Amino acid sequence: MTTKDLECSTFQKRPAYRYIRESDHLPSLNTEETEPIARVKLFDPMGSWTWYIAAYDPQTRTAFGLVDGFEKELGYIDMEGLVNHRGRSGLPIERDLYWTPRPLKAI
């Protein structure tokens, strides 16, 4: 096990770093929703980027949602990339533990 693997597994044991949980009840990517709900909010603690997750495929580790970065954009999100991302001071992306789910169009 490399240092990076150990670091990732240690972060994943903390609630703010468990990005997607079974209890989120995220629909699969191929589910048609008339009004997608952002059930999970992730953010970069040292930057201004935020990800609102509305659907997820655990097989491909791909999510769908709204990304608020340089501009707001709907699209697919590579969760492996987010898990491995480290910001300016080495901090990983965090999950907003107090997020209340709401429709993507309300964000």
Beta strands, then each sheet from edge to edge (+ up, - down):
strand 1: 37-38
strand 2: 40-43
strand 3: 50-57
strand 4: 62-68
strand 5: 72-78
strand 6: 94-95
strand 7: 102-103
sheet 1: 1+ 7-
sheet 2: 5+ 4- 3+ 2- 6+
end
